[in-house]
């Protein structure tokens, strides 16, 4: 296998595929197996909780032969075992359907796992479209309030701040029913409410008709976003990457990125 040869030769490849992830783990002498693999594999997102459990999201089914381990699964390194995150009524994964995947994962201070991507009605929950949360304590999925409520939505990025506010980026309009929440929206898990992150001054979002692909939060709570956008909040220099701090406004991230 070409990929295996690349790994044995100091892993010159720069892209780790789902097949490699499911079959390999890092040991003192190199790569070794991590359980069994998956059919039709591709990994888009990884997150590790405080107990070292690894959550994996992407486009895959039946991890380690587990019928319900589709599109999202958990690897527990302490017991060397894969497990599914819930299931649907037919015994398959909580996420099912055509052209679905998990593109983003994030974990809050309570260990709850947020998953975003392309999916509808996760675990049969009508409002769990494009984003949902898994609670390991209860073993249950839940929608975020009444859901993203955006037609043709895709969630590409997730991040959780120190106050357990979940920032959700992607391609959508009016996230959570908020007219100013376009491509970027925040879910407050404490108050169970949706909110916008800035605006264009005219009632729409700071980012309009574009996509947020990446989100990061620094130690002071400042939010950084990246994606295929220009002129965030009408700032002529806020193209492709910008920063935001409540209740401040978006600022250009220097140096600016140009086409």
C-alpha positions in Angstrom: 0.0 0.0 0.0 1.5 3.4 -1.1 0.2 5.1 2.1 1.8 2.4 4.3 5.0 2.7 2.5 5.0 6.5 3.0 4.5 6.0 6.7 7.3 3.5 7.0 9.5 6.1 5.2 9.1 8.7 8.0 5.6 9.7 6.9 6.5 12.0 4.0 2.9 12.5 3.2 1.2 15.7 4.4 -2.4 14.4 4.4 -3.7 11.8 6.9 -6.6 9.8 5.5 -9.3 8.2 7.4 -7.9 4.8 6.6 -4.5 5.7 8.2 -6.2 7.2 11.2 -8.3 4.1 11.9 -5.4 1.7 11.4 -2.5 3.6 13.0 -1.5 5.0 16.4 1.8 6.6 17.5 4.1 4.4 19.5 7.7 5.0 20.7 8.9 3.2 17.6 6.5 4.5 15.0 2.9 3.8 13.9 0.8 0.9 15.0 -2.8 -0.2 14.7 -5.7 1.6 16.3 -8.5 -0.9 16.3 -10.1 -1.9 13.1 -10.9 0.4 10.2 -14.0 1.8 8.5 -15.7 1.4 5.1 -15.4 4.4 2.7 -13.3 6.4 5.0 -12.5 10.1 5.3 -11.8 12.1 8.5 -12.7 15.8 8.6 -12.6 16.6 12.3 -11.0 15.4 15.6 -11.5 16.5 19.2 -10.1 15.1 22.5 -11.9 15.4 25.8 -10.4 15.8 29.3 -10.3 12.0 29.7 -8.3 11.5 26.6 -11.1 10.1 24.5 -10.8 10.9 20.8 -13.9 11.9 18.9 -13.7 11.5 15.2 -16.0 13.0 12.5 -16.1 12.6 8.8 -17.5 10.6 5.9 -17.4 7.0 7.0 -19.6 4.1 8.2 -19.3 1.0 10.4 -16.1 1.9 12.2 -14.6 -1.4 13.6 -17.6 -3.2 12.3 -20.0 -1.3 14.6 -23.2 -0.7 12.6 -24.0 2.5 14.5 -20.6 4.1 14.2 -21.4 6.1 11.1 -20.0 9.6 10.4 -19.0 10.1 14.1 -17.4 7.8 16.6 -15.2 7.7 19.7 -11.9 6.0 20.3 -11.0 5.2 23.9 -7.3 4.7 24.1 -7.4 3.5 27.7 -9.3 0.4 26.7 -8.3 0.4 23.0 -11.9 0.3 21.8 -14.2 2.2 19.4 -17.8 3.0 20.2 -20.7 4.6 18.4 -22.4 7.8 19.6 -26.1 6.8 19.7 -28.0 5.3 16.9 -31.2 5.6 14.9 -34.3 3.5 15.2 -33.0 1.0 12.7 -29.7 0.3 14.4 -27.5 2.4 12.2 -25.8 5.6 13.2 -27.5 8.7 14.7 -26.5 10.4 11.4 -27.8 8.8 8.3 -28.8 9.7 4.8 -27.2 10.6 1.4 -24.5 13.2 1.0 -24.0 13.6 4.8 -20.9 14.1 6.8 -19.5 15.6 10.0 -17.1 18.5 9.3 -16.5 20.0 12.7 -16.3 18.9 16.3 -15.8 20.8 19.6 -16.0 19.9 23.3 -17.2 22.1 26.1 -16.0 22.3 29.7 -18.6 19.7 30.7 -17.5 17.2 28.2 -20.4 17.7 25.8 -19.5 17.1 22.2 -20.8 19.4 19.5 -20.9 18.1 15.9 -21.5 20.1 12.8 -21.7 19.3 9.1 -24.2 18.2 6.5 -27.0 16.2 8.1 -30.7 16.5 9.0 -32.7 15.2 11.9 -29.8 13.6 13.7 -31.0 10.7 15.9 -34.5 11.5 14.7 -34.6 14.9 16.3 -36.4 17.3 13.9 -34.4 20.4 15.0 -31.0 18.6 14.9 -30.0 19.8 11.4 -26.4 20.6 10.6 -25.4 21.0 14.3 -26.2 18.9 17.4 -24.7 18.1 20.8 -23.8 14.7 22.3 -23.8 14.3 26.1 -21.6 11.4 27.2 -23.2 11.5 30.7 -26.6 10.7 29.3 -25.7 9.0 26.1 -28.1 11.2 24.2 -28.0 13.6 21.3 -29.9 17.0 21.5 -30.7 19.8 19.2 -29.4 23.3 20.1 -32.7 25.0 21.1 -35.0 25.1 18.1 -32.0 24.4 15.8 -30.1 26.4 13.2 -33.4 27.0 11.3 -31.6 27.7 8.1 -32.4 26.2 4.7 -29.5 24.6 2.8 -27.1 25.0 5.8 -23.7 23.6 6.2 -21.6 23.9 9.4 -17.9 23.9 8.7 -16.4 25.2 12.0 -17.1 25.0 15.7 -15.4 26.5 18.8 -16.3 26.8 22.5 -15.2 29.7 24.7 -14.5 29.8 28.4 -18.2 30.7 29.1 -19.4 27.6 27.2 -20.7 29.7 24.3 -20.5 27.7 21.1 -19.5 29.6 18.0 -20.8 28.0 14.8 -19.5 28.9 11.3 -20.4 27.7 7.9 -22.7 28.5 5.0 -26.2 29.5 6.2 -28.5 32.5 6.6 -30.3 33.7 9.7 -28.9 31.1 12.1 -31.1 30.3 15.0 -33.8 32.5 13.5 -31.6 35.6 13.9 -31.5 37.9 10.8 -28.0 39.1 11.7 -26.6 35.5 12.1 -25.3 34.8 8.6 -22.4 32.4 8.2 -21.6 32.9 11.9 -23.8 32.4 15.0 -23.3 31.8 18.7 -25.2 29.4 20.9 -25.2 30.2 24.6 -25.5 26.8 26.4 -26.2 28.5 29.7 -29.1 30.6 28.6 -30.1 28.3 25.8 -30.3 31.1 23.3 -29.0 32.0 19.9 -27.2 35.2 19.1 -25.6 37.1 16.3 -21.9 38.0 16.2 -21.9 41.5 14.9 -23.8 42.8 11.9 -23.5 44.9 8.8 -25.3 47.8 10.3 -28.4 47.2 8.2 -29.9 44.3 10.1 -28.0 41.5 8.3 -24.9 39.6 9.4 -21.4 40.9 9.4 -20.7 38.2 6.8 -23.2 37.9 4.0 -23.4 35.4 1.2 -20.1 33.8 2.2 -18.7 31.0 4.3 -16.8 30.7 7.6 -14.5 27.7 7.4 -12.4 28.1 10.6 -12.8 29.5 14.1 -10.3 29.9 16.9 -10.6 31.7 20.3 -7.6 33.1 22.2 -7.0 33.2 26.0 -8.7 36.6 26.3 -11.9 35.4 24.5 -11.2 37.1 21.2 -12.7 35.3 18.3 -10.8 34.7 15.1 -12.6 33.5 11.9 -11.3 32.5 8.5 -13.2 31.7 5.3 -14.2 32.9 1.9 -15.5 36.3 2.8 -14.6 39.9 2.2 -15.3 43.2 3.9 -16.6 41.8 7.2 -18.9 44.3 8.9 -18.2 46.6 6.0 -14.5 46.8 6.9 -12.7 47.1 3.5 -9.6 45.3 4.9 -11.3 42.5 6.7 -11.0 39.9 4.0 -10.7 36.1 4.5 -9.7 36.5 8.2 -11.0 38.8 10.9 -11.2 39.1 14.7 -14.0 39.9 17.0 -14.4 40.6 20.7 -17.7 41.3 22.4 -18.9 44.0 22.6 -16.3 45.3 20.2 -16.6 45.2 16.4 -14.7 43.1 13.8 -11.2 44.3 13.2 -8.9 43.5 10.3 -6.3 40.9 11.2 -2.9 42.2 10.2 -1.3 41.3 7.9 -4.3 41.3 5.7 -4.8 38.5 3.2 -5.2 39.5 -0.4 -6.3 37.4 -3.4 
